[in-house]
Amino acid sequence: MALAAEAGELMEHFLWASPEASRDIAQSSAKRARIEEELADVVIYALEFANITGIDVAAAIERKMQANAAKYPVEKAKGRAEKYDEL
């Protein structure tokens, strides 16, 4: 639950902002430190969850990337937002 709360706090900085505005916000010296702190909280909680549950994060990421490559082949998915079953 803390992970979700921290993710929400991170996203508050970008709420209702366009992708372009979000990039500007992320580079803003006025907000950058707070964004970094919130991101650090998210990563800390995620890694603590992995440690408690015995999940090998590097292996999980590798498996997920392989699954995504199979679901979203570049030749079909590049530049598109559809789900894998709609490509």
N, C-alpha and C positions, 0 to 999 in steps of 0.2 A: 504494500500500500504506500509506503514511503517513496518507493521508486516512481509510482504514478504521480504522487503529489509533487515530487521534484521535477518530473518531466513537465507537468502542468505549469510550474513556476518558470521553467525555461521558456515554454511556449508563450507565456504571457507577454514576453518582450516583442513577439511577432504577431500577436493577435490582430486579425483584420488587415494585415499588411500584404501587399502584393509581393511576388518573388523578388522583384527589383528593390522594393522598399526594404524587404527583409535583409537583403545583402547590405544595404546602406546602414541599417540598424546594427547589424553584426559588426560593422567596421567603425561605428560611432564611438569616439573616445568616451563620451558621456555614459554609454551603456555597456561598453565592452567588458569591463571588470565584473559587473553583475552577471552578464551572460556567461562569462568564464566560470564564475562561482557556481551558477546553477548547473552548467554542463558537468562540472567536476562532481557535484552532488549526485547527478544521474549516474555517472560512470562508477562512482564509489558504491552506490547501492546495487547497481547491476553486478559489479564484481564481487561484492559481499554475498549476493544471492548465489552466484556461481560457486563461490567457495563453500558456502553452507551446503549446497546441494551436490557438490562434487562434479559440477559440469566443467569440462575442459573447453574454455571459451574459444581458443584457437581452433580446436577440432570442430566445434559447433559452427563457427564462422565458415570454415572450409566446406563443410557439408552443405550449409545454406547457400553458399556461392555456387556450388556445383548444381544444386537443385534449381536455383534461379536460372542458371545458364541453360538447363534443359527446358525449363518452362518458358523462358523468354529468349529464344535464339535471336542473335543480333540481326540476322537478315529479315526476321519478321517483326521484331519489337522496336528496333531503333526509331526514335522519334515519335513513338505512339504511346498512348496512356492506357490502352485497353488491357484488361486482365488476360492472363495466359489462355483462358478458354475462349476468348473472343478474338484472338489473333488470326 
